Amino acid sequence: MARHLVTSALPYINGIKHLGNMVGSMLPADVYSRYLRQRGHDVLYICATDEHGTPAELAAKEAGLAVAEFCAQAHHAQKAVYDGFQLAFDYFGRSSSQQNVEITQHFARQLHKNGFIEERAIRQVYSPVDGRFLPDRYVEGTCPHCGYDKARGDQCENCTRVLDPTDLIAPRSAIGGSTELEVRETRHLFLLQSKLQHEVEAWVALHEEQWPQLSSSIARKWLTEGLHDRAITRDLDWGVPVPADTWPELAAENKVFYVWFDAPIEYIGATKEWSDAAPHGEKRDWKSWWYEADDTVRYTQFMAKDNVPFHTVMFPATELGVREPWKKVDVVKGFNWLTYYGGKFSTSQKRGVFTDSALELLPADYWRYFLIANAPESDDSSFTWEHFAATVNKDLADTLGNFVNRVLSFSRKRFGDDVPAGNAAGQAEEKLGEEIARLLAEYEEYMEALQYRKAGAALRALWSAGNSYLEEEAPWLEIKTDPQGAALTLRTAMNLIHLYAIVSEPFIPASAAAMRGAFALESDTATWVTAEQAKSLDAVPAGTAFTVPPVLFAKIAQEDLESYRARFGGADA
């Protein structure tokens, strides 16, 4: 079995994330991690809050809190939401951790030693009104490339182009809105990416065949445009300090590393946090996953398309320049954006569903299934309440939930609280077993390939196969003339429920646990089902006690739909 290292783009500390953030990184990583664990692989799923940079300072100031206190509170608030979504991180860390500070400073020293960092004088935006230099995100204005009037000084959210604050048209301070800005000289550290261009190109060429088209095309676009030397320090009060033993003058000026330099290093830092947090007596070797990792470690990253350049080009350049055997990513699974009725999610404009509100409305499994089954893989996709309700009602309530309830309820009514025996399996059951094995193989293929929409369709087809079998055999009619035949049909259907519980676990873990828990099996785990086991459909033998669980999925009624649209915005949003 392989060892699988899985990371998802670090959610930024500033605010609760919306559904697009969830489906673009953490949720698919969780689904994949759960699947791999069921298949018997050794999995380490690492994530963390990204806590440095200007938005953290601005949000803390707005909240009237010290930045460290704001980040601590926000980290716990985000973690509570992710626990609500049942994201099974092995560790959820913080980029402000001492472990990340130490590893980031180590990377910087090594890059400097190898000739890939140099100190340069630059001209930077200064605000006399605020009395300070304004780092990239402290400056807002109009993007010179696409005309978006809320572009930040580091990147345009609209066209994703990387920017410098001095590139912006009509720049203004993000602190107080002042347009009385000056450009003054200051000194910063630059990562000499131009010197690493050819190495990054060679590395991308070796790996991009394993990546989705979206990820490889973004990486190629950046490489074609050429890698530019990039400032990796900022004038901020909060961040990883520039080490005084290497750059004493800059350290004296309280320079900190740019968030996009230290944030990807936090994947490593959080793994060390995981190791250091091991219970007494348990030994965790974080370096075996990252440093001189052997060929059995396969590293998969998940992120939305705006993060792809930093993980396919910039961070690999950093790792290559360190000249140490740090593990580099094997597969970058990039996602397009989930929109809200074709527009952007917006907290300030009360448009769209954010993850904390989602959990207030409905259980996590409703959201998990919908988001993954409709993941924005080949193109941007749009969330609408109409589509969400139709998916929940048809797939979850009608196809899966109704199957579970009608089978268990009818069997209990006619045969009591134990799985009935009935006849030996016949031609119909053999045909069903073959179909289930075929559909399971499709599902596995798509899960291995990280093709989530196709995996969702294959899972839905597995559920539908059970319904087709039930309709064809019609035990409610069969019992009148052939009670033992009806018992066989119900026993087979109960085994399907148990199989569904296992294969559905990556998508809908809480509902899967409820389905498995319906059967009083002596030892029952969510270990994956082999093709032969799927064919035989005999994991739940006759005589096994069972209970009828509460309704797994309640339908979304029209009045519910109307209230959701009124609260969060509908087509007019």
Buried (B, 14 or more C-beta within 10 A) or exposed (E): EBBBBBBBBBBBBBBBBBBBBBBBBBBBBBBBBBBBBBBEBBBBBBBBBBBBBBBBBBBBEEEEBEBEEBBBBBBEBBBEBBBBBBBBBBBBBBBBBEBBBBBBBBBBBBBBEBEBBEBEEBEBBBBEEBEBBBBBBBBBBBBBBEEBEEBBBBBBEBEBBBBBBBBBEEBBBBBEEBEEBEEEEBBBBBBBBBBBBEEBBEBBEEBBEBBBEBBBBBBBEBBEEEBBBBBBBBBBEBBBBBBEEBBEEBBEBEBBBBBBBBBBBBBBBBBBBBBEEEEEEEEBEBBBBBEEBEEEBBBBBBBBBBBBBBBBBBBBBBBBBBEEEBBBBBBBBBBBBBBBBEEBBBEEEEBBBBBBBBBEBBBBBBBBBBBBBBBBBEEEBBBBBEEBBBBBBEBBBBBBBBBBBBBBEBBBEBBEEBBBBBBEBEEBBEEBBEBBBBBBEBBBEBBEEBBBBBBBBBBBBBBBBBBEBBEEBEBEEBBEEBBBBBBBBBBBBBBBBBBBBBBBBBBBBBBBBBBBBBBBBEEBEBEBBEBEBBBBBBBBEBEBEBEBBEEBBBBBEEEBBEEBBEEBBBEEB
